[in-house]
Each structure stands twice: as structure tokens, then as C-alpha cells.
Amino acid sequence: MERRDSIVVLDFGSQYAHLIAKRLRMLGYYSEIALPSAPTESVQHAKGIILSGGPASVYETDVPEFNRDILNLPVPILGLCYGHHLMATCYGGTVGKAAVGEFGLARLVLNEKGKASPLFKGVTFETQVWMSHQDAVLSVGEGFEVVGTTKDCPFAALQDTARQRYSLQCHCEVKDTPEGNKIFENFARICGMEQNWDEDTVLNHIMESIRLDAKDRNVLLFLSGGVDSTVAFALLNKALGQERVLGLHIDNGFMRKDESKKVAEAYHAHGFTNFITEDASESFLKAVAGLTDPQKKRMAVGENFIAVRNDVVARQKLDESKWMLAQGTLYPDIIESGGTKNSKVIKTHHNRVDGIQKLIEQGLIIEPLKDLYKDEVRRIGKKIGLSDELVMRHPFPGPGLSINVLCSDGSMPEQDKADFALAGKELDGVKLDMFCADCSQNLKKYVLPVRSVGVQGDFRTYRFPSVLEFADEGGGFFHLPKKWEKLEAASSTITNACTKINRCILALYRNPSAKREDFALQKGYCDKRRLDQTREVDNIMLTALHKTGLYNSIFQHLTINIPYATSEDRCSIVLRPLCSEDVMTARFAQLPQDLLVAIVSDIAALPFIDAVFFDLTNKPPATFGWE
């Protein structure tokens, strides 16, 4: 690709680093990712530089290597989060632990200098921003001035206009900073950039890359039926022709209700004939039998995909020397698997297990979408003519429902018991003053004895969920406060204040024949019985979303089956509908409450249901799923 004007993003390992480049490209400005240790000459062509966030603290010894000479380049530089801290220290300021860490929404207030700043041209006086940090600037660097603050961050926005240096504690790249694009647009103008990037350029680049990577070989693609693999399949067909591409849809036993049948029907309707379906459910159930560790379960699923693929290749008599493997991997999969130099593992994706990594190292994998995010993939899918039925499907990863079924041997390790007790004490100390007097009087707070994965400050957490339970309204149903905003505020208050809690869920129903004291952590694994339970509940939720026309406005719904019940054959369910643009951040979906009540009533009628909860946690501090 020819050298073009660009803004270079230095990746310090943030989950959001690539999102910065994506935002700029969406605005029409070409952007590239580079390591912060890059030699100066490799980035001196840039019209501007952005220092990303990252999981490290600038005052630690083991931090990403940074070529400080980059700061001497005569171009505008913008630091975000870790980049904000780094710029402060490089120019003589100090950074340390914040008195109060911020995770989630905050309000950035600009002072008079901020209102006059070229970086904030057209930005409202008080604007919503997204925070994800434990550290903060404690004193500003030489030549810098404060231009913006939040309630808990007195140095939230700094600038040195003489040197064209700007830094912000917030993440402008996520959609929950609504005026983030305006800030990036302003920075591009400061850099003297002209628009030089569009969707056609992206599509042409992908097509050229597929042909270059494939050369004269054919391609076998893992085809889950989700939007990622579907768009990858269509692009491969478009670039190479159907005769050189074979889609392999594996029914791993972890699919939604009737999912494999629906996938095949949708593909045939679109004109795809070059795919086969393999029922490998027994081998996958055997691979995860008895496993309780989420990472081991994901790895077992990923490795079994390779084993099934090898078996299919042998039975189809495909010449391995003439075939490559393709996947619908997106950039968030790579980031969350610790796939960039400075990033940390949040969760190991099935498309990044050892077997896949070895094939990547051998140059035997094609991943046409690996630089893109979900919303970009959907736009590309629509651009090449895929129907909404295929493009707007809720994301459904390769491991499917297996990662929605939490597993336990029925006991808690001693460390878990200690952390669980501490989580309860922390929760008891949290004051929630956002509810009306009646709600507050009847509110009970407690912690569930199961852990789930989360992400805070670009680090993986594995902590307990807190529960909010309001007044008993009879028949096992609990009161649902009318204002979602208050529930969201309560969730944020709890997760910001507690070190052993990373989620907040709302109790909606409990089996009226049981008391809370009757519930306990049960022995439960990822077997067909628990998967079938999850399928039935999931189908109730998705059917309701389709019938009410809300399906396309929800980015993804996950039905979580937790082994917390009155007996091993029963379960508790957590409903997890989310709104997101790019997977990197998300807010729980604020469903119409009458609809939610109706859905919970249908779920409660199932014979194996002991309790139903609703996840009130945004990302961060929680991830989409619980494993």
C-alpha cells in the first residue's frame, strides 16, 4: 500500500488502542498502529501521534518500552489514559494511585481555557466521558495547564498549546464518550490532516490481502453462522470464487435452539452452496466433561475444533498442501487473548489456542477481518450485499453456549471463601442513596458464591457478583425499580467501591417454595442437561426480542446458567442483554420493563428454574459473558 498521510497510534496494550485508529478511519483519516518502542524514523512521516491507554502503571518497573525521542518530533501529540500519565511524567509531572478510581461514565467539565482549546472546539461545556483507571496525574508537567476536570479527577484534561501537546484521562475512542469523535476530528485538524480513507479503500485492501495470502491455495473456513464468519465467508467467495472456498459449519452441541438448521437455511437462501455441516456434538461434550476452569474449557473447545477440522479434511480427501484454514477473527479477539505485545490476557478465545497459533506461525491461516471491529464488519457485510438476517444476527462465538454455562465441583477453595467473605463486608459498607424511601427500606444486598470474568484498567479480573433484591411482590417475583438510571448508578457505585466485586445483578424471581438460605453452590458441569436448560431460556428471550422488534437494537444477549440453586438438577439464570458498537465497551440494555416482567414470567414457568437475575453491569468493569 502506498505511503499516505496518517496519524500513528502507539499501542501501550490498551483494549481500546486499535479502536482509536478505527475511529480516525471512520472519520476519514488514515491511521496506523505502531509499537511505542518504534524508532523515530519509522513514525516521522506521521502528521500526528496518539499515545494509547494500557494496563501498566507508569511508575512500575515493568512497563512498555517507550522511545522518548518520539516526543521531540515536531508534530501534535495526544495522550489518552496511560498516554496521559506518560506524557505528564515525561514532561516533569507526577502520577500515582488515584484517591478514587473511575470506571464507567463521568462528566468532564471544561474551564475557560478548555473552552478556548482547539482540541475542544464545538464540544459542550460539560460532556459525558468514559473512564477506566486506578491511577491519576498528581501534578502537571512543565508547560502544561489544566483545561478540564471530573468529580474525582482534578487533572482530567491537560494541554501545552505551544508544543501542541494534549492529554486526557478519558477514553475518547469509545462510544460512551459521545463527543469523542469531535475531539478526534479537532485533533486531526490540529495535525493538518485531510480526509484520505473510506469504506471502499478498506474493502479493496481486504480483497487484495486475501488473494495475496491465499496465493494458489484453497481455503477451508470455520463457519459458526455468526456475523464474523459469515462476512469472512462472503469475502473469501468474492475474492477467490466459490470453487476455491469451503465453509465448514460444526454443530458442537453448544448451539442455540435449532441454530444449525437456521444457519443452513439462511446460507442456502443467500446462494451459498459451498459449505458442509458436521455434527461433532459428542466429541465436544466429551472434551469439556468435568472441566470447571473457564480458560481450560475455552482451550479444550478450541483444540477440539482443530481435531474435528483434521478429521473432516481426511474424510473429504482434501490435499493439505493445497488448503489453508480461515477464521472470522476480529481485533477484539486478539486483544482480549493478549495478542499484542503490551496487552494482557482477559480471556483466551477459541481462535487463539495453541493449535491455531502454530498454524498462524506457519502462515496457514487467513483472517480477513482481524483488523476490524464488529460494527465495521457489519457495514462491510451490507456493502457486499449480505441480508440483514445474516449481518444483524447477535454475535455467537465458536464455543457458543458452553461459555454461558458456569461450572463448579460444588465446593469453594479456601482463598475463594476468604475473598467471598471480604466481598460481603465490602458490599455492606456501600451506601446506595439513589432510590426512593420505599425501595431503600426493602433493599437487600448480598453476594453470590460464583466468580465471573471482568476487565478494569485493561486488566482481567475474576471476582464475585453483588445482588440487589427489592421488595417481594408475591409469587416469587421481586419489585423492579422504574428508573434504569438509578440501577445503573447503583451498579457503578458498588463496582467502583469494592475490590472483590466486578458485577451487580438484580434479583427478579426466586422459586417461592424456597428461601435464599436454601440456595448453595451446586456441582454442575457443561453437559447436555444444563445446555438444554440454557437453550430453552435463551429461546424465550430471543423470541420475545424478535416479536417486539427489539432484536436489532440489542447488540447481543447472553443467557448465563449458574450452578447456584437448591439442588443439582435446578439452576439460576442471569439475563445479559447488551448495547454496544464495537464490543470493547457496552452498556446493559434498558429493556421496557413490562416486557422484561413478561419474559421472566415465562422463564419462571420452566420446571428447572430456581431464580432469575438481570445483569446491571456495563463493560468495563464486566465483560460481555461471565467466563
C-alpha positions as CSV (number, residue, x, y, z in Angstrom):
1,M,0.0,0.0,0.0
2,E,1.3,3.4,-0.9
3,R,2.5,5.7,1.9
4,R,-0.2,8.2,2.8
5,D,-0.6,10.9,5.4
6,S,-1.5,9.3,8.7
7,I,-2.0,9.7,12.4
8,V,0.0,7.0,14.2
9,V,-1.3,5.4,17.4
10,L,1.3,4.0,19.7
11,D,-0.1,0.9,21.3
12,F,0.7,0.5,25.0
13,G,-1.6,-2.6,25.3
14,S,-4.9,-1.0,25.9
15,Q,-8.0,-2.9,24.9
16,Y,-9.0,0.3,23.1
17,A,-5.8,1.1,21.2
18,H,-6.9,-0.2,17.9
19,L,-10.3,1.4,18.5
20,I,-8.6,4.8,18.3
21,A,-7.3,4.0,14.8
22,K,-10.7,2.7,13.8
23,R,-12.4,5.9,15.0
24,L,-10.0,8.0,12.9
25,R,-10.5,5.9,9.9
26,M,-14.3,6.1,10.2
27,L,-13.9,9.9,10.3
28,G,-11.9,9.6,7.0
29,Y,-8.4,9.9,8.3
30,Y,-5.9,7.1,7.7
31,S,-4.4,5.8,10.9
32,E,-1.7,3.2,11.7
33,I,-0.8,1.3,14.8
34,A,2.9,1.2,16.0
35,L,4.8,0.0,19.0
36,P,5.8,2.7,21.4
37,S,9.4,1.5,21.1
38,A,9.4,2.1,17.4
39,P,12.5,4.0,16.1
40,T,11.8,7.7,15.4
41,E,12.4,7.4,11.7
42,S,9.6,4.8,11.4
43,V,7.0,7.3,12.6
44,Q,8.4,10.6,11.5
45,H,6.1,10.6,8.4
46,A,3.1,10.9,10.7
47,K,1.1,14.1,10.8
48,G,0.3,13.4,14.4
49,I,0.7,10.8,17.1
50,I,-1.6,9.4,19.8
51,L,-0.4,7.6,22.9
52,S,-2.9,4.9,23.8
53,G,-4.0,3.7,27.2
54,G,-2.6,0.4,28.6
55,P,-2.7,-2.0,31.6
56,A,0.5,-0.8,33.2
57,S,1.2,2.0,35.7
58,V,3.8,4.4,34.5
59,Y,5.6,4.3,37.9
60,E,6.1,0.5,37.8
61,T,9.4,-1.1,36.7
62,D,7.9,-3.5,34.1
63,V,6.3,-1.0,31.7
64,P,6.1,-1.0,27.9
65,E,9.3,0.3,26.3
66,F,8.9,3.8,25.0
67,N,11.2,5.7,22.7
68,R,11.1,9.2,24.3
69,D,12.7,10.7,21.3
70,I,9.3,10.5,19.6
71,L,8.2,13.4,21.9
72,N,10.8,15.5,20.1
73,L,9.1,15.2,16.8
74,P,7.6,18.5,15.6
75,V,4.0,17.1,15.3
76,P,1.0,17.3,17.6
77,I,0.7,14.5,20.2
78,L,-2.3,13.4,22.1
79,G,-2.1,11.1,25.2
80,L,-5.1,9.1,26.5
81,C,-5.3,7.4,29.9
82,Y,-1.9,5.7,30.2
83,G,-0.7,8.1,27.5
84,H,-2.0,11.0,29.6
85,H,0.1,9.7,32.5
86,L,3.2,9.0,30.4
87,M,3.1,12.5,28.9
88,A,2.8,14.0,32.4
89,T,5.9,12.1,33.7
90,C,7.9,12.7,30.6
91,Y,7.5,16.5,31.0
92,G,8.2,16.5,34.7
93,G,4.8,15.8,36.3
94,T,3.9,13.0,38.7
95,V,1.5,10.1,38.6
96,G,0.2,7.9,41.4
97,K,-2.8,5.9,42.6
98,A,-6.0,7.9,42.4
99,A,-7.9,8.7,45.6
100,V,-10.9,7.3,43.8
101,G,-10.6,5.1,40.7
102,E,-13.1,5.8,37.9
103,F,-14.7,3.0,35.8
104,G,-17.6,4.0,33.6
105,L,-19.4,7.2,33.0
106,A,-18.1,10.6,34.2
107,R,-18.7,14.2,33.4
108,L,-15.8,16.3,32.0
109,V,-16.1,20.0,32.9
110,L,-14.1,22.4,30.9
111,N,-12.7,25.6,32.4
112,E,-12.3,28.8,30.4
113,K,-9.0,27.7,28.8
114,G,-10.6,24.4,27.9
115,K,-13.5,26.1,26.1
116,A,-10.9,28.0,24.1
117,S,-8.8,25.0,23.3
118,P,-8.6,23.9,19.7
119,L,-9.0,20.3,20.9
120,F,-12.4,21.0,22.4
121,K,-13.8,23.2,19.6
122,G,-17.5,22.6,19.4
123,V,-17.6,20.3,22.5
124,T,-20.3,21.1,25.0
125,F,-19.4,22.8,28.3
126,E,-20.0,19.6,30.3
127,T,-19.7,16.4,28.4
128,Q,-20.0,12.7,29.2
129,V,-16.8,10.7,29.0
130,W,-15.8,7.1,29.7
131,M,-13.2,6.4,32.4
132,S,-11.3,3.2,33.2
133,H,-8.4,3.9,35.5
134,Q,-6.9,3.4,39.0
135,D,-4.1,5.9,38.5
136,A,-4.2,9.7,38.0
137,V,-1.9,12.7,37.3
138,L,-1.0,14.2,40.7
139,S,1.0,17.2,39.4
140,V,1.2,18.6,35.8
141,G,4.3,18.6,33.6
142,E,6.2,21.7,32.7
143,G,4.4,24.0,30.3
144,F,1.1,22.2,30.8
145,E,-2.2,23.7,32.1
146,V,-5.4,22.1,33.4
147,V,-8.3,22.6,31.0
148,G,-10.8,20.0,32.3
149,T,-11.8,18.1,35.5
150,T,-14.2,15.5,36.6
151,K,-15.7,15.0,40.1
152,D,-12.9,12.6,41.2
153,C,-10.1,13.7,38.7
154,P,-8.7,17.3,39.1
155,F,-6.3,16.8,36.2
156,A,-8.6,15.1,33.7
157,A,-7.5,17.3,30.7
158,L,-4.2,19.0,30.2
159,Q,-2.6,20.9,27.3
160,D,0.5,22.7,26.2
161,T,-0.6,24.5,23.0
162,A,2.8,26.0,22.3
163,R,4.2,22.5,21.8
164,Q,0.9,21.1,20.5
165,R,0.8,18.5,23.3
166,Y,-2.6,17.4,24.7
167,S,-3.6,14.7,27.2
168,L,-6.9,13.3,28.6
169,Q,-7.6,10.9,31.3
170,C,-10.8,9.6,29.5
171,H,-11.1,7.3,26.5
172,C,-12.4,9.3,23.5
173,E,-12.4,6.3,21.3
174,V,-15.4,4.5,22.9
175,K,-19.0,5.4,22.0
176,D,-19.8,6.2,25.6
177,T,-17.7,9.3,25.2
178,P,-20.4,10.8,22.8
179,E,-18.2,13.7,21.7
180,G,-15.1,11.7,21.3
181,N,-15.3,11.8,17.5
182,K,-15.5,15.6,17.7
183,I,-12.3,15.6,19.8
184,F,-10.5,13.3,17.3
185,E,-11.8,15.5,14.4
186,N,-10.3,18.5,16.1
187,F,-7.0,16.7,16.7
188,A,-6.9,15.7,13.0
189,R,-7.3,19.4,12.1
190,I,-4.6,20.4,14.6
191,C,-2.4,17.8,12.7
192,G,-3.3,19.4,9.4
193,M,-4.8,16.1,8.1
194,E,-7.1,15.9,5.1
195,Q,-9.6,13.1,4.7
196,N,-7.9,10.2,2.9
197,W,-9.7,7.0,3.9
198,D,-13.1,5.4,3.1
199,E,-15.0,2.1,3.1
200,D,-14.1,1.3,-0.5
201,T,-10.4,1.6,0.4
202,V,-10.9,-0.8,3.3
203,L,-12.8,-3.4,1.2
204,N,-10.2,-3.2,-1.6
205,H,-7.4,-3.7,0.9
206,I,-9.1,-6.8,2.4
207,M,-9.7,-8.3,-1.1
208,E,-6.1,-7.8,-2.1
209,S,-4.8,-9.2,1.2
210,I,-7.0,-12.4,0.7
211,R,-5.6,-13.0,-2.7
212,L,-2.0,-12.3,-1.6
213,D,-2.3,-14.6,1.4
214,A,-4.0,-17.5,-0.4
215,K,-1.9,-17.4,-3.5
216,D,-2.9,-20.5,-5.4
217,R,-4.3,-22.4,-2.4
218,N,-7.9,-23.2,-1.5
219,V,-9.4,-22.1,1.8
220,L,-11.4,-24.0,4.5
221,L,-13.3,-21.7,6.8
222,F,-14.8,-22.4,10.2
223,L,-18.4,-21.2,9.8
224,S,-20.2,-20.7,13.1
225,G,-23.1,-18.9,11.5
226,G,-22.4,-15.7,13.4
227,V,-21.8,-12.4,11.6
228,D,-18.0,-12.6,11.7
229,S,-17.5,-15.9,10.0
230,T,-20.4,-15.2,7.6
231,V,-18.9,-12.0,6.3
232,A,-15.4,-13.6,6.1
233,F,-17.0,-16.4,4.1
234,A,-18.7,-14.0,1.7
235,L,-15.4,-12.0,1.3
236,L,-13.4,-15.2,0.6
237,N,-16.0,-16.3,-2.0
238,K,-15.9,-12.8,-3.6
239,A,-12.1,-12.7,-3.7
240,L,-11.4,-16.3,-4.7
241,G,-14.6,-17.8,-6.1
242,Q,-16.8,-20.4,-4.5
243,E,-14.9,-23.3,-6.2
244,R,-11.8,-22.4,-4.0
245,V,-13.7,-21.9,-0.7
246,L,-15.3,-24.5,1.5
247,G,-17.3,-23.5,4.6
248,L,-17.3,-26.0,7.5
249,H,-20.2,-25.5,10.0
250,I,-19.6,-27.6,13.0
251,D,-22.5,-28.3,15.3
252,N,-20.6,-28.6,18.5
253,G,-23.6,-29.2,20.8
254,F,-23.3,-25.7,22.1
255,M,-25.6,-24.1,19.6
256,R,-28.8,-22.1,20.4
257,K,-32.1,-23.9,19.9
258,D,-32.3,-25.1,16.2
259,E,-29.4,-22.9,15.4
260,S,-27.6,-25.2,12.9
261,K,-30.8,-25.7,10.9
262,K,-31.4,-22.0,10.7
263,V,-27.8,-21.3,9.7
264,A,-28.0,-23.8,6.8
265,E,-31.4,-22.3,5.6
266,A,-30.0,-18.8,5.7
267,Y,-26.9,-19.7,3.7
268,H,-28.9,-21.6,1.1
269,A,-31.3,-18.7,0.7
270,H,-28.3,-16.3,0.0
271,G,-27.0,-18.7,-2.7
272,F,-24.1,-20.2,-0.8
273,T,-23.7,-23.9,-1.8
274,N,-20.0,-24.4,-0.9
275,F,-20.5,-25.4,2.8
276,I,-20.9,-28.6,4.7
277,T,-22.3,-29.3,8.2
278,E,-20.6,-31.6,10.7
279,D,-22.3,-32.9,13.8
280,A,-19.5,-33.2,16.3
281,S,-21.5,-32.5,19.5
282,E,-20.5,-35.8,21.2
283,S,-16.8,-35.1,20.8
284,F,-17.1,-31.5,22.1
285,L,-19.2,-32.6,25.1
286,K,-16.5,-35.2,25.9
287,A,-13.8,-32.5,25.5
288,V,-15.3,-30.3,28.2
289,A,-16.6,-33.0,30.5
290,G,-15.7,-32.4,34.2
291,L,-13.9,-29.1,33.5
292,T,-14.6,-26.1,35.8
293,D,-11.8,-23.7,34.9
294,P,-13.2,-21.3,32.2
295,Q,-9.8,-20.9,30.5
296,K,-9.3,-24.7,30.3
297,K,-12.8,-25.1,28.9
298,R,-12.2,-22.5,26.2
299,M,-8.9,-24.1,25.3
300,A,-10.5,-27.6,25.1
301,V,-13.1,-26.3,22.8
302,G,-10.6,-24.5,20.6
303,E,-8.3,-27.5,20.3
304,N,-11.3,-29.8,19.5
305,F,-12.2,-27.6,16.6
306,I,-8.7,-28.4,15.1
307,A,-9.2,-32.1,15.7
308,V,-12.6,-32.1,14.0
309,R,-11.2,-30.0,11.2
310,N,-8.4,-32.5,10.7
311,D,-10.9,-35.4,10.6
312,V,-13.1,-33.6,8.1
313,V,-10.1,-32.9,5.8
314,A,-9.1,-36.5,5.9
315,R,-12.7,-37.8,5.1
316,Q,-13.1,-35.2,2.4
317,K,-9.7,-36.3,0.9
318,L,-8.5,-32.7,0.8
319,D,-4.9,-32.3,-0.2
320,E,-3.5,-30.4,2.8
321,S,-0.7,-28.8,0.7
322,K,-3.4,-27.0,-1.3
323,W,-5.6,-25.9,1.6
324,M,-5.4,-23.1,4.2
325,L,-7.6,-22.5,7.2
326,A,-9.7,-19.3,7.6
327,Q,-11.4,-17.8,10.6
328,G,-13.7,-14.8,11.2
329,T,-11.3,-13.5,13.9
330,L,-11.9,-9.8,14.9
331,Y,-9.4,-7.5,16.5
332,P,-11.1,-7.6,20.0
333,D,-10.5,-11.4,20.0
334,I,-6.8,-10.8,19.5
335,I,-6.6,-8.0,22.1
336,E,-8.6,-10.0,24.8
337,S,-6.3,-13.0,24.2
338,G,-3.2,-10.9,24.9
339,G,-2.3,-11.0,21.3
340,T,-0.4,-7.7,21.1
341,K,2.9,-7.0,22.7
342,N,1.8,-4.9,25.6
343,S,-1.7,-6.3,26.2
344,K,-2.9,-8.6,29.0
345,V,-5.0,-11.7,28.7
346,I,-8.6,-11.0,29.5
347,K,-9.9,-14.4,28.2
348,T,-8.5,-16.9,25.8
349,H,-10.6,-17.0,22.6
350,H,-11.1,-20.4,20.9
351,N,-9.4,-18.9,17.8
352,R,-6.2,-18.2,19.7
353,V,-5.4,-21.6,21.3
354,D,-2.0,-23.2,20.8
355,G,-3.1,-25.3,17.8
356,I,-4.3,-22.2,16.0
357,Q,-1.2,-20.2,17.0
358,K,1.0,-22.8,15.4
359,L,-0.9,-22.6,12.1
360,I,-0.7,-18.8,12.2
361,E,3.1,-19.1,12.7
362,Q,3.3,-21.4,9.7
363,G,1.4,-18.9,7.5
364,L,-1.5,-21.4,7.1
365,I,-4.3,-19.1,8.5
366,I,-6.3,-16.4,6.7
367,E,-8.2,-13.9,8.9
368,P,-9.7,-11.3,6.6
369,L,-11.3,-9.4,9.4
370,K,-8.5,-9.4,12.0
371,D,-8.1,-5.6,11.9
372,L,-11.8,-4.8,12.2
373,Y,-14.4,-4.4,14.9
374,K,-18.0,-5.8,14.8
375,D,-19.7,-2.6,13.5
376,E,-17.1,-2.3,10.7
377,V,-17.7,-6.0,9.8
378,R,-21.5,-5.4,9.6
379,R,-21.0,-2.4,7.3
380,I,-18.7,-4.4,5.1
381,G,-21.3,-7.2,5.0
382,K,-24.0,-4.9,3.9
383,K,-21.8,-3.3,1.3
384,I,-21.1,-6.6,-0.4
385,G,-24.9,-7.5,-0.4
386,L,-25.5,-9.7,2.6
387,S,-29.0,-9.6,4.1
388,D,-29.9,-8.2,7.5
389,E,-30.8,-11.8,8.5
390,L,-27.1,-12.7,8.2
391,V,-25.4,-9.4,9.1
392,M,-27.6,-8.4,12.1
393,R,-27.5,-11.7,13.9
394,H,-26.5,-11.4,17.5
395,P,-22.8,-12.4,17.9
396,F,-22.4,-16.1,18.7
397,P,-18.8,-17.2,19.3
398,G,-17.5,-20.6,18.4
399,P,-17.7,-22.0,21.9
400,G,-21.4,-21.0,21.9
401,L,-23.4,-21.7,25.0
402,S,-20.5,-23.7,26.6
403,I,-19.1,-20.4,27.9
404,N,-22.5,-19.4,29.2
405,V,-22.7,-22.4,31.4
406,L,-20.7,-21.8,34.6
407,C,-19.2,-24.9,36.1
408,S,-18.3,-26.0,39.7
409,D,-17.5,-29.1,41.6
410,G,-19.8,-27.8,44.3
411,S,-17.0,-26.5,46.7
412,M,-15.1,-23.3,47.1
413,P,-11.3,-23.2,47.6
414,E,-10.2,-21.6,50.8
415,Q,-9.0,-18.4,49.0
416,D,-12.4,-18.1,47.4
417,K,-14.1,-18.4,50.8
418,A,-11.9,-15.6,52.2
419,D,-12.5,-13.4,49.2
420,F,-16.2,-14.1,49.3
421,A,-16.4,-13.1,52.9
422,L,-14.4,-9.9,52.2
423,A,-16.7,-9.1,49.2
424,G,-19.7,-9.3,51.6
425,K,-18.1,-7.0,54.1
426,E,-17.2,-4.5,51.3
427,L,-20.8,-4.6,50.0
428,D,-22.2,-4.0,53.4
429,G,-20.2,-0.8,53.6
430,V,-21.5,0.6,50.3
431,K,-24.2,3.3,50.7
432,L,-26.8,3.5,48.0
433,D,-28.8,6.7,48.3
434,M,-30.2,6.9,44.8
435,F,-33.5,5.0,45.4
436,C,-36.8,6.2,46.8
437,A,-37.6,5.6,50.5
438,D,-39.8,2.6,49.9
439,C,-37.2,0.9,47.6
440,S,-34.4,1.7,50.0
441,Q,-36.3,0.4,53.0
442,N,-36.8,-3.0,51.4
443,L,-33.5,-3.3,49.6
444,K,-31.3,-6.3,50.4
445,K,-27.7,-6.5,49.2
446,Y,-25.7,-9.8,49.1
447,V,-23.0,-11.6,47.1
448,L,-23.3,-14.8,45.0
449,P,-20.7,-17.5,45.6
450,V,-19.6,-17.7,41.9
451,R,-16.9,-15.8,40.1
452,S,-17.0,-14.2,36.7
453,V,-14.5,-12.5,34.4
454,G,-14.3,-8.8,34.2
455,V,-11.9,-6.1,32.9
456,Q,-10.8,-3.0,34.7
457,G,-8.0,-0.7,33.6
458,D,-7.1,-3.2,30.8
459,F,-6.5,-6.0,33.4
460,R,-8.5,-9.2,33.7
461,T,-10.5,-9.6,37.0
462,Y,-12.1,-12.7,38.3
463,R,-14.5,-11.6,41.1
464,F,-17.9,-12.1,42.6
465,P,-21.3,-10.6,41.6
466,S,-23.3,-8.5,44.0
467,V,-27.1,-8.7,44.1
468,L,-29.7,-6.1,44.6
469,E,-33.0,-7.5,45.8
470,F,-36.0,-5.3,46.4
471,A,-39.4,-6.0,47.9
472,D,-41.1,-9.3,47.5
473,E,-44.2,-8.8,45.3
474,G,-45.6,-12.3,45.7
475,G,-45.4,-15.4,43.7
476,G,-41.6,-15.3,43.9
477,F,-41.3,-12.0,41.9
478,F,-39.4,-9.0,43.2
479,H,-40.1,-5.3,42.7
480,L,-38.3,-3.7,39.7
481,P,-37.5,0.0,40.3
482,K,-38.9,2.1,37.5
483,K,-35.7,4.0,36.6
484,W,-32.9,2.1,35.0
485,E,-30.6,5.1,35.5
486,K,-30.8,4.6,39.3
487,L,-30.0,0.9,38.9
488,E,-27.1,1.7,36.7
489,A,-25.8,4.3,39.2
490,A,-26.1,1.7,42.0
491,S,-24.2,-0.9,39.9
492,S,-21.4,1.6,39.2
493,T,-21.2,2.7,42.8
494,I,-20.7,-0.9,44.0
495,T,-18.2,-2.0,41.4
496,N,-16.1,1.2,41.9
497,A,-16.1,0.8,45.7
498,C,-15.5,-3.0,46.1
499,T,-12.2,-4.7,45.3
500,K,-13.7,-8.2,45.3
501,I,-16.8,-7.4,43.2
502,N,-16.9,-6.8,39.4
503,R,-20.7,-7.2,38.7
504,C,-24.0,-6.1,40.0
505,I,-27.1,-8.1,39.2
506,L,-30.8,-7.5,40.0
507,A,-32.9,-10.3,41.6
508,L,-36.2,-10.6,39.5
509,Y,-37.5,-14.0,40.7
510,R,-36.9,-16.7,43.2
511,N,-38.8,-20.1,43.5
512,P,-41.5,-19.2,46.1
513,S,-41.1,-22.6,47.7
514,A,-37.5,-21.8,48.6
515,K,-35.8,-19.3,50.8
516,R,-32.5,-17.6,50.0
517,E,-30.9,-19.7,52.7
518,D,-31.9,-22.9,50.8
519,F,-29.6,-21.8,47.9
520,A,-26.0,-23.0,47.6
521,L,-23.2,-23.6,45.2
522,Q,-24.0,-26.8,43.4
523,K,-22.0,-29.4,41.5
524,G,-22.6,-28.6,37.8
525,Y,-20.7,-29.1,34.6
526,C,-21.2,-28.3,30.9
527,D,-23.3,-31.3,30.0
528,K,-26.3,-31.7,27.7
529,R,-28.8,-31.3,30.5
530,R,-27.5,-27.9,31.5
531,L,-27.0,-26.8,27.9
532,D,-30.6,-27.8,27.2
533,Q,-31.8,-25.7,30.2
534,T,-29.8,-22.7,28.8
535,R,-31.2,-23.2,25.3
536,E,-34.8,-23.1,26.5
537,V,-34.3,-19.9,28.4
538,D,-32.3,-18.3,25.7
539,N,-35.1,-19.1,23.2
540,I,-37.7,-17.4,25.3
541,M,-35.6,-14.2,25.5
542,L,-34.7,-14.1,21.8
543,T,-38.2,-14.9,20.6
544,A,-39.5,-12.0,22.7
545,L,-36.9,-9.6,21.3
546,H,-37.9,-10.7,17.7
547,K,-41.6,-10.4,18.4
548,T,-41.3,-6.9,19.9
549,G,-38.9,-5.6,17.1
550,L,-36.1,-5.1,19.7
551,Y,-33.8,-7.7,18.4
552,N,-31.8,-5.4,16.1
553,S,-31.5,-2.7,18.7
554,I,-29.8,-5.2,21.1
555,F,-26.2,-5.9,20.2
556,Q,-26.1,-9.2,22.0
557,H,-28.0,-11.2,24.5
558,L,-26.3,-13.9,26.6
559,T,-28.2,-16.3,28.8
560,I,-26.0,-17.3,31.7
561,N,-26.6,-20.6,33.6
562,I,-25.0,-20.5,37.1
563,P,-24.7,-23.5,39.5
564,Y,-26.3,-21.7,42.4
565,A,-29.6,-23.3,43.3
566,T,-31.5,-25.5,45.7
567,S,-30.3,-28.8,44.1
568,E,-28.1,-30.0,41.3
569,D,-30.9,-30.5,38.8
570,R,-32.1,-26.9,39.1
571,C,-30.4,-23.7,38.2
572,S,-30.3,-19.9,38.4
573,I,-30.3,-17.8,35.3
574,V,-28.8,-14.4,34.6
575,L,-30.1,-12.4,31.7
576,R,-27.4,-10.3,30.0
577,P,-28.7,-8.2,27.1
578,L,-26.2,-5.5,25.9
579,C,-26.0,-2.5,23.7
580,S,-22.6,-1.9,22.1
581,E,-21.0,-0.7,18.9
582,D,-17.6,-2.5,18.9
583,V,-17.5,-5.0,21.8
584,M,-14.8,-3.1,23.6
585,T,-17.3,-1.2,25.7
586,A,-21.0,-1.9,26.4
587,R,-24.0,-0.9,28.5
588,F,-26.6,-3.2,29.7
589,A,-29.8,-2.9,27.6
590,Q,-32.5,-1.0,29.4
591,L,-35.4,-3.1,28.2
592,P,-39.1,-2.0,28.5
593,Q,-39.9,-3.2,32.0
594,D,-43.3,-4.7,31.1
595,L,-41.5,-6.8,28.5
596,L,-38.9,-7.9,31.0
597,V,-41.5,-8.9,33.5
598,A,-43.4,-11.0,30.9
599,I,-40.1,-12.7,29.8
600,V,-39.2,-13.5,33.4
601,S,-42.7,-14.9,34.0
602,D,-42.3,-17.3,31.0
603,I,-38.8,-18.4,32.3
604,A,-40.1,-18.9,35.8
605,A,-42.7,-21.4,34.5
606,L,-39.9,-23.8,33.3
607,P,-39.6,-26.7,35.8
608,F,-35.9,-26.3,36.5
609,I,-35.7,-22.6,37.3
610,D,-34.9,-21.6,40.9
611,A,-34.0,-17.9,40.3
612,V,-33.7,-15.3,37.6
613,F,-31.4,-12.3,37.7
614,F,-30.7,-9.4,35.4
615,D,-27.1,-8.2,34.9
616,L,-26.8,-4.4,35.5
617,T,-23.1,-4.2,34.8
618,N,-21.5,-2.2,31.9
619,K,-18.2,-3.1,30.2
620,P,-16.0,-2.2,31.9
621,P,-15.9,-3.3,34.7
622,A,-17.5,-6.6,33.5
623,T,-17.0,-8.4,30.2
624,F,-20.0,-9.4,28.0
625,G,-20.0,-13.0,29.2
626,W,-19.3,-14.5,32.6
627,E,-16.5,-16.8,31.5
